[in-house]
Amino acid sequence: MNTAISSIRNLGPAYEEACRRAGITSAEDLLAIGADAAYARLLQTGTRPHFIGYYVLVMALQGRPWNDCKGKEKEELRQRFDAIKADARPQHSTKLLAELDAIGVRAAPADLKPL
């Protein structure tokens, strides 16, 4: 079965598109992979890391409202998010871009300033 990812509570079309870019094409795939592995794949395929986006995914896969995450649970999720973010490296479309990033030649897009 191929149920749409956007059928999962709190995950809309934008999240579904990000998942599709990461090779996750159905709600069943997303549930089987789990939140942490799926979020790592999202980061590897260009999704910018954002803690709220991560914990919305975790809550959605548990069938809970996105704003149900509080206190100690939220702190623990923040630690998991930080670990996923630290381990994730975007995949590059070319070997040259990967090499330039590896030696620190290119600035990250957020670091670029207009002239």
N, C-alpha and C positions, 0 to 999 in steps of 0.2 A: 504494500500500500504506500502511496505517496501523498500524505497529508501535508498541506501547506504549513510552513513554519509560522506564518502569520495567524494560523488558527490557534496557536498557543497564546493564552492570556498574556497581555502586555508586550507581545512581540509583533510589531507591525511590518509593513512593507519594506521599510528601510533596513530593518534588522534581517528580514528575509533576503534582501538583495546582498547584504554583506555576507551572509551565510552562503549564498549561492557562489559568490566570488571565492569563498574559502572551500568550495567543493562539498558543502553540506546542503543537500537539495530537498530534504523533507523533514517533517517534525519527527518522524521515526529515527532518521539518521542523527538528528540533534540529541534526542533523548538517549540513544545508544552511546554516543560519543561522550556525553556529559558536559557540564558547564565549563570546567577548567580546560579540558582539551579543545573544546569548541572555541573558547575565547582565545586560546593560544593560536589556533588556526586563523581566527579573524585578524589578530595582530600581525601574523606572518604574511597575510595577503593585503596589508595596507590600512586596516582599520586603526584609527588613532586610539590609543588607550584612554579609557575614561572609567573611573571606578563605578559611577552610577550605571553605566551600560553593562558592566560586569555583574553587579549584584542584581540588576533587573533580570538578567539571564538566569542567574541562580534561582531567584524567587520564582520566575516563570516556569522553570523545569520542575519546581516543587509544587506548582499549582497555587502559589501564594500571591497576594497582591504585592506589587513592586515596592511599596513603602512599608512593608511588614518587617523589614530588616532593621533591627535596633540593637543598641547596647553591645554586649559582649559578642554576640553573633556578627554584628557589623564590623567590629574590630578584627575578628578572626577572618572574615571575608576580605578585609583590607590587606591583611598579611598575605593571604593567598593571591590576591590581585597583584600586589607588589612583586611577588615571586614569579608569577606568570609573565608580567611585564618585563622583568629583568632577564628572563630566559628567552623571550621572544625576539627574534631578529627577522625583519621583513625579508621576503624572498625578492631578489632582484631580477629584472627582466633581462639583464645582460651581465656577463662575467665582468666586463669593464666597470660597470657601476658598483658591483659587489667589491671589486678590488679597490676602487677609489674610496668607498666607505670604510673598508677594512684599514686603510692607512690614514684615514682622517682628512682626505683632500677635499671632499665635498662637505659643505655645510648642510645641516638639516633644513628643510624648507621653512620651519618655524624660526630658524636663526637668521634667515635672509632678510635684509632690510632694503627698501627701495633707495636708489641713489638720489 
